[in-house]
Structure formats: structure tokens, C-alpha cells
Amino acid sequence: MKVATGLAIGATPSPELAAKAVESAMAKASIHAPSSVLLFLTSEFAADPQSAIKAAAKAASCTQIIGCSATGIFTEEDWVIDSPAAAAMVFSDLNFSHPKAEDTQQNSHLLLTLTAPNAINTTWLNPDGLNQSVLRFGGVSGDAIGHGPFSVWQNGKGTTQGYCEVSLNNIAMAVAASHGLKVISSPRRITASKGNDLRTIASLPALNTLASAWQKHAKTTDTPPYHQLMAVYASKASMLERGEYSVASIIIENADDASITLTKSLQVGDWLSWAIRDVDAAQVDIVKTASELKQQLESEPSFALLFSCLGRGPYFYNGTDQDLALIKTLFPNLPIIGFYGNGEIAPINGINELLQYSAVLGLFAKSKVAYL
């Protein structure tokens, strides 16, 4: 299987940028007619992406083109934010297909999912509830604030439902999320919760436990930086200690009853720790995640997909994307493509999660298993 990427940057969002990105990727891989193309465009294209998609299809002589718009995009070559750009990954013999019923019965099967913010719903994210078999990975299209134009396309045209989901056929894959968090408190049981309001942890007011964890970590009595703090939780304390946890962001503190409103509803009896977004922890975590995925894959990857939060890329790393740089160091010359989005999707403990401030990494190789 031949795979390569191309990146084209310009002053205006012209269709020629999409064609140039595809042509560059084809030249690198020595592919004259790709079987499929991943195409990501910056948000300048979002209001009317069809002409760029058509230009990419014409350059590739291929209509199997999927992708979306995003604030920033990247390949292993470079990343781009705040400039019109197109990124393409071409494949010699990889086909994207609509998932079949028999595919979704395989717990190991993953669907590449790209979605607009207004298309996300629990009906397709987790259609069978807990421990369901339709596992997804991908990202959320959008602009810097998540309210401007956004586009998702499949089969060379925009999707009416606002999202696309495809199977990657005859491919071995390993996918995981890297949260980049530093845990600042020991696991404790959730003892009271109502809706998204977390009330007590170990029978103590939730807000008090958070303030105590922050003060011990930062050695200050200043107000905690809620935008940097997260709740990490799991059904067992041992899962938290192994890093096998789900994540919920803080919406607001409720001083009247010392509760905390989170982005998710947590269950009484689960275990919770407080964590903070941390640059050093993020770099350690992305290396650990990439190394573990390579072990799962049991072969050298042929390409990588990376879906990163806009708040996790260069804005988080003070002008450089250390996640991308470290993956390139671990896998020199590996084709990589992705974008900075308004959310990330990954299966965590068998449940599809919509994440924030995370990076979802997938490593892929030609499957050694014969498919019928």
C-alpha cells in the first residue's frame, strides 16, 4: 500500500490549493490514480467547499474523497492555522466504505467519523448504549469558536446529515486518546450526583475537594483555574491509576451548595480524581500513547491520523505543536494527516466519547488477515 500526504498554503481559499495538495501527495507516493483521498481544508473554505473538493477529485481522478473543514490542518510536513490551506492524504489501494451490518458486530472494528458540531447526537455516537459495538474515532469540524461555517464531505460532496462515517477496509488499526493531564488528587468515590451537578465526593462537598486538590498542587489559595482543571473518572480506582479513565470538563462552580457542574453526568459509586492540563504531562502522555499503539499494531505503521483539539496544538505548546513533533520523532517519514477541531471522538472503555483538549491518535498498517 502506497500512502503520502501533500500540503498547500495560499493567500486565498482557491480550489487550486486542494488540487496542489493532492498532486503533491500523488507525486510523493508515485500514485497516478489514488483509490481514495482524505482531504482537510481550513475554515476559509467552509462556506463553499465544493469547488475545492471538485478540484481535488479532478486532480486525483477519484471521487472517493472524504474530509472536513477545520480552523487548522497539518501533515507531517507542517501545521497551518489562520491561513487558507489544504492537506491531502492519498492511498493506492485503500477504500473507504459505508459500514455494513456485519462490520458493526465486530468489537475491534472502528469507524472513522467526522462531524459538524450541530450533527453530534447520542443516537449515532452510542447507538446501543453502554458496551456497544459501533466504535468510532475522529474529530469535530468547525472554526475557532465552534459557531461559524463548517463542512463535512463524503464521496466527493457535502453530506446532508452533517457527518460521515466510513470503514477502512483491509487495514490493521490501533487508536487511543491522549488527554495530557496531570492527576492532582487520589481516587475517591462519588457519593452524590444529580444530573450534571457533582455534589459530594467521599461525602465531602465536591467544590471543597477540588479547592483542596488545587491548593496542594499549586501551593496557593488563589481561585482555581477551572478552564484548566478536569474531572477524571472510572468505575474502579485501579483504572484511574492506570490512566484508563473518562474525562469531564468543569462548567461552573455552585457556591450555594458547594457543588460543581460538569459537562457530563457522573454516576454515584464511580471513582474520581481531579486533574489539570499540563504541558509536560501532555508530552509524556503522547509518547506513551504512540508507543502503546505501535505495540498493539504489531507492525510498523503505514500512516497515522491525528485529531487534536484547537486548545491542544500550538496554542497549548506556546507556538509549536509538540504532539506532532514527538510523533514525527518516533516515526520518521511516516505520513501523518489531521486537523485542530472543536472536539475529538474516541472509544474509551468500550464507549464512544466526545472529548475536549485531547489528541486522538490512530496508527494504521496493511492487514495481515485475508478479508472476503
Phi and psi in degrees as a GROMACS rama.xvg file:
@    title "Ramachandran Plot"
@    xaxis  label "Phi"
@    yaxis  label "Psi"
@TYPE xy
-98.9188  133.964  LYS-2
-140.612  140.241  VAL-3
-158.587  162.203  ALA-4
-119.095  159.692  THR-5
-139.454  146.749  GLY-6
-134.407  130.265  LEU-7
-130.999  131.099  ALA-8
-122.459  138.856  ILE-9
-144.351  179.851  GLY-10
-86.2891  -24.9037  ALA-11
-133.163  155.321  THR-12
-79.7399  72.3445  PRO-13
-91.9163  149.461  SER-14
-57.4366  -27.6102  PRO-15
-60.9474  -27.7541  GLU-16
-64.9544  -41.3127  LEU-17
-64.9301  -43.4431  ALA-18
-62.6435  -41.9233  ALA-19
-64.3172  -40.522  LYS-20
-62.7054  -43.2771  ALA-21
-65.9512  -45.2572  VAL-22
-63.0148  -39.1534  GLU-23
-63.1039  -43.186  SER-24
-65.3769  -41.7722  ALA-25
-62.118  -39.9956  MET-26
-65.3237  -41.6804  ALA-27
-61.5279  -40.5286  LYS-28
-90.5088  -4.33773  ALA-29
55.428  46.2539  SER-30
-109.351  127.612  ILE-31
-91.6678  -28.794  HIS-32
-146.356  92.6239  ALA-33
-61.2539  149.901  PRO-34
-79.3707  -26.3258  SER-35
-160.537  160.049  SER-36
-140.151  132.336  VAL-37
-95.3386  126.951  LEU-38
-130.778  119.072  LEU-39
-115.712  133.046  PHE-40
-120.406  148.426  LEU-41
-71.0519  166.993  THR-42
-65.6117  -15.0463  SER-43
-62.281  -22.8388  GLU-44
-88.7096  -10.6775  PHE-45
-61.5806  -37.3086  ALA-46
-66.4283  -30.1229  ALA-47
-152.096  76.6577  ASP-48
-84.0084  -10.3887  PRO-49
-61.204  -37.6929  GLN-50
-65.7209  -35.1059  SER-51
-70.2933  -39.3812  ALA-52
-63.0781  -43.1784  ILE-53
-62.4905  -38.8968  LYS-54
-64.8711  -39.0153  ALA-55
-65.6481  -42.9259  ALA-56
-62.8921  -40.3638  ALA-57
-66.1344  -42.3375  LYS-58
-63.9673  -35.1353  ALA-59
-92.0153  -11.3706  ALA-60
52.3554  45.8765  SER-61
-150.777  135.753  CYS-62
-102.687  -5.73797  THR-63
-84.3078  77.5938  GLN-64
-122.319  124.051  ILE-65
-125.144  158.939  ILE-66
162.214  -164.548  GLY-67
-163.604  172.998  CYS-68
-96.1004  154.578  SER-69
-158.15  161.531  ALA-70
-59.8906  -41.9086  THR-71
-137.879  152.117  GLY-72
-135.571  165.118  ILE-73
-160.318  159.993  PHE-74
-131.327  -175.361  THR-75
-64.9186  -16.0125  GLU-76
-74.3263  -45.0177  GLU-77
-173.173  171.328  ASP-78
-118.512  153.8  TRP-79
-136.735  127.094  VAL-80
-135.12  140.123  ILE-81
70.6327  21.6614  ASP-82
-143.398  143.816  SER-83
-61.1448  130.224  PRO-84
-158.619  159.87  ALA-85
-133.949  138.511  ALA-86
-125.75  134.567  ALA-87
-132.952  145.388  ALA-88
-125.735  125.618  MET-89
-110.518  149.547  VAL-90
-128.795  139.936  PHE-91
-80.0483  -37.033  SER-92
-147.917  44.7096  ASP-93
-118.29  128.138  LEU-94
-112.32  136.356  ASN-95
-90.4509  135.61  PHE-96
-140.085  155.407  SER-97
-65.1943  138.404  HIS-98
-63.668  137.429  PRO-99
-97.1068  160.781  LYS-100
-57.7732  -40.5402  ALA-101
-68.73  -27.3455  GLU-102
-65.2703  -42.1429  ASP-103
-73.9633  -5.52262  THR-104
-88.0918  -5.75298  GLN-105
-96.2855  114.721  GLN-106
-61.0485  -25.4096  ASN-107
-83.1555  -5.91444  SER-108
-83.8663  133.052  HIS-109
-118.997  139.772  LEU-110
-106.804  127.144  LEU-111
-70.9501  122.052  LEU-112
-126.877  123.984  THR-113
-121.051  133.295  LEU-114
-144.046  149.832  THR-115
-79.7569  155.676  ALA-116
-57.852  -37.6742  PRO-117
-81.918  0.216042  ASN-118
-101.427  -5.84239  ALA-119
-73.8831  127.814  ILE-120
-154.345  158.397  ASN-121
-70.6529  -18.2082  THR-122
-60.0331  -43.997  THR-123
-102.376  -22.2566  TRP-124
-65.8088  -46.0072  LEU-125
-136.386  76.7516  ASN-126
-64.9512  -27.7074  PRO-127
-109.285  15.3123  ASP-128
75.1938  -145.211  GLY-129
-68.8615  145.244  LEU-130
56.5762  34.6771  ASN-131
-80.7276  170.072  GLN-132
-101.259  -10.0707  SER-133
-87.2353  94.0431  VAL-134
-95.1594  138.54  LEU-135
-127.673  152.434  ARG-136
-145.665  150.453  PHE-137
155.508  -149.268  GLY-138
-152.804  172.445  GLY-139
-107.97  123.887  VAL-140
-68.2549  159.744  SER-141
156.117  -176.622  GLY-142
-106.312  -168.702  ASP-143
-62.3523  -30.6294  ALA-144
-108.471  -2.97531  ILE-145
78.6089  8.27015  GLY-146
-120.152  -6.53108  HIS-147
-86.9484  -165.222  GLY-148
-63.5631  146.877  PRO-149
-151.314  153.2  PHE-150
-143.837  146.052  SER-151
-132.282  137.879  VAL-152
-133.202  154.371  TRP-153
-151.996  141.922  GLN-154
54.8807  36.708  ASN-155
75.0162  16.8101  GLY-156
-154.517  160.009  LYS-157
-62.2159  148.814  GLY-158
-94.7172  135.862  THR-159
-73.4992  -27.9131  THR-160
-83.8636  -7.59808  GLN-161
86.9473  2.35396  GLY-162
-150.845  161.313  TYR-163
-132.141  150.363  CYS-164
-140.905  128.776  GLU-165
-139.122  150.872  VAL-166
-89.2601  143.85  SER-167
-102.293  105.171  LEU-168
-78.6076  144.014  ASN-169
56.8487  37.7121  ASN-170
-125.927  133.039  ILE-171
-84.9199  135.981  ALA-172
-141.696  150.317  MET-173
-141.132  124.143  ALA-174
-132.413  141.118  VAL-175
-157.709  160.73  ALA-176
-101.927  139.985  ALA-177
-111.667  116.67  SER-178
-88.0412  -25.6132  HIS-179
66.2244  39.7944  GLY-180
-113.185  148.497  LEU-181
-109.186  116.743  LYS-182
-73.7491  130.49  VAL-183
-118.19  9.20179  ILE-184
-148.535  155.004  SER-185
-76.5661  156.4  SER-186
-64.11  136.256  PRO-187
-137.884  153.638  ARG-188
-76.4496  142.248  ARG-189
-78.2714  124.255  ILE-190
-110.201  -14.8257  THR-191
-156.056  132.837  ALA-192
-155.734  140.328  SER-193
-138.306  115.49  LYS-194
60.6538  -131.404  GLY-195
-90.8753  3.70513  ASN-196
-90.7537  114.039  ASP-197
-85.062  117.738  LEU-198
-99.0033  -54.9542  ARG-199
-136.146  148.251  THR-200
-127.663  122.509  ILE-201
53.7849  38.5165  ALA-202
65.7248  12.6741  SER-203
-106.868  147.58  LEU-204
-55.1408  132.36  PRO-205
-56.7426  -42.1311  ALA-206
-63.3226  -35.837  LEU-207
-65.767  -39.311  ASN-208
-67.4105  -36.3533  THR-209
-68.1492  -45.1499  LEU-210
-61.4201  -39.913  ALA-211
-65.3887  -43.0002  SER-212
-63.1829  -42.7035  ALA-213
-64.7911  -43.7934  TRP-214
-64.257  -38.895  GLN-215
-68.3154  -37.7027  LYS-216
-72.2314  -49.5448  HIS-217
-91.3615  -11.5821  ALA-218
54.7625  48.9751  LYS-219
-151.781  156.012  THR-220
-101.682  9.07242  THR-221
-63.4132  159.955  ASP-222
-60.8821  131.966  THR-223
-60.2762  145.453  PRO-224
-81.0946  87.9964  PRO-225
-59.6925  -29.0221  TYR-226
-69.7145  -15.3909  HIS-227
-103.946  -11.0125  GLN-228
-97.4782  148.227  LEU-229
-139.384  154.679  MET-230
-97.1306  129.364  ALA-231
-115.157  135.711  VAL-232
-146.525  156.431  TYR-233
-159.693  169.167  ALA-234
-75.92  -18.9117  SER-235
-133.288  147.007  LYS-236
-62.8853  -36.1073  ALA-237
-64.1212  -30.5953  SER-238
-68.4574  -39.6664  MET-239
-60.3292  -43.2946  LEU-240
-66.4146  -27.1656  GLU-241
-88.0939  -3.17373  ARG-242
82.4199  13.1761  GLY-243
-93.9083  70.3005  GLU-244
-130.167  162.946  TYR-245
-98.5302  164.772  SER-246
-128.519  140.971  VAL-247
-133.475  134.512  ALA-248
-85.1115  158.885  SER-249
-90.7695  129.043  ILE-250
-91.8545  -50.9533  ILE-251
-162.705  153.174  ILE-252
-90.8213  149.27  GLU-253
-118.824  95.9693  ASN-254
-65.8156  -26.5339  ALA-255
-65.4318  -37.2558  ASP-256
-123.069  10.3353  ASP-257
59.1791  31.7366  ALA-258
-97.8562  172.497  SER-259
-132.37  128.667  ILE-260
-89.422  124.839  THR-261
-109.769  170.835  LEU-262
-77.2841  -9.47464  THR-263
-134.714  159.403  LYS-264
-93.4667  119.251  SER-265
-98.3798  155.179  LEU-266
-98.6185  137.392  GLN-267
-60.6371  135.008  VAL-268
102.841  -22.4761  GLY-269
-71.6438  164.717  ASP-270
-104.81  143.351  TRP-271
-137.312  143.498  LEU-272
-130.12  156.552  SER-273
-94.6955  144.97  TRP-274
-141.587  160.745  ALA-275
-129.955  143.054  ILE-276
-65.4447  130.719  ARG-277
-143.993  128.835  ASP-278
-61.7829  -47.2059  VAL-279
-64.896  -44.1541  ASP-280
-63.3788  -35.9599  ALA-281
-63.7001  -41.987  ALA-282
-68.3136  -40.498  GLN-283
-63.0426  -41.287  VAL-284
-68.7376  -39.5629  ASP-285
-67.9786  -35.1261  ILE-286
-67.4139  -44.0304  VAL-287
-61.5051  -44.9466  LYS-288
-61.9697  -47.3945  THR-289
-63.2641  -40.6851  ALA-290
-65.3506  -42.2129  SER-291
-66.7296  -36.9539  GLU-292
-65.6651  -38.2063  LEU-293
-62.8832  -39.4478  LYS-294
-63.8669  -40.6915  GLN-295
-64.0486  -37.5672  GLN-296
-69.6674  -30.6669  LEU-297
62.0552  24.6033  GLU-298
-165.106  167.203  SER-299
-69.578  131.086  GLU-300
-67.4841  147.908  PRO-301
-92.123  -28.0546  SER-302
-162.562  166.053  PHE-303
-133.814  145.052  ALA-304
-116.69  134.998  LEU-305
-133.006  122.787  LEU-306
-115.788  111.851  PHE-307
-117.789  144.974  SER-308
-69.1303  144.481  CYS-309
-57.4234  -30.9653  LEU-310
-84.2186  3.75182  GLY-311
-108.276  -20.0775  ARG-312
-81.8857  -133.052  GLY-313
-58.8797  -29.5647  PRO-314
-65.5526  -34.0579  TYR-315
-77.8699  -35.9978  PHE-316
-99.9319  24.8659  TYR-317
58.3683  48.2527  ASN-318
97.101  -1.30994  GLY-319
-132.265  154.797  THR-320
-100.734  92.84  ASP-321
-68.2257  -29.6434  GLN-322
-58.8114  -51.3951  ASP-323
-62.9163  -42.4989  LEU-324
-62.9283  -41.5632  ALA-325
-70.076  -38.486  LEU-326
-64.9381  -38.572  ILE-327
-64.4525  -35.8009  LYS-328
-67.5165  -40.1526  THR-329
-70.2737  -34.9947  LEU-330
-129.532  76.4265  PHE-331
-59.4415  138.571  PRO-332
68.7802  8.89371  ASN-333
-77.5866  127.318  LEU-334
-63.4386  128.377  PRO-335
-133.08  137.379  ILE-336
-142.836  151.227  ILE-337
178.547  -170.766  GLY-338
-151.652  162.946  PHE-339
-95.7394  114.222  TYR-340
-117.661  -169.245  GLY-341
-101.383  20.0854  ASN-342
160.391  158.562  GLY-343
-129.079  149.784  GLU-344
-121.806  130.755  ILE-345
-158.423  149.6  ALA-346
-79.832  128.45  PRO-347
-126.842  117.692  ILE-348
53.4925  40.2809  ASN-349
82.4685  5.87795  GLY-350
-124.175  133  ILE-351
-71.6884  124.434  ASN-352
-114.821  139.69  GLU-353
-94.1894  116.014  LEU-354
-106.617  164.225  LEU-355
-132.223  148.325  GLN-356
57.819  27.1717  TYR-357
-117.749  172.44  SER-358
-128.103  124.647  ALA-359
-104.023  118.537  VAL-360
-112.504  134.757  LEU-361
-126.093  132.585  GLY-362
-110.871  139.58  LEU-363
-137.232  144.033  PHE-364
-145.713  159.313  ALA-365
-59.7005  130.815  LYS-366
-70.8752  141.832  SER-367
-88.1275  -6.97237  LYS-368
-90.163  134.693  VAL-369
-79.1497  126.032  ALA-370
-103.427  144.587  TYR-371
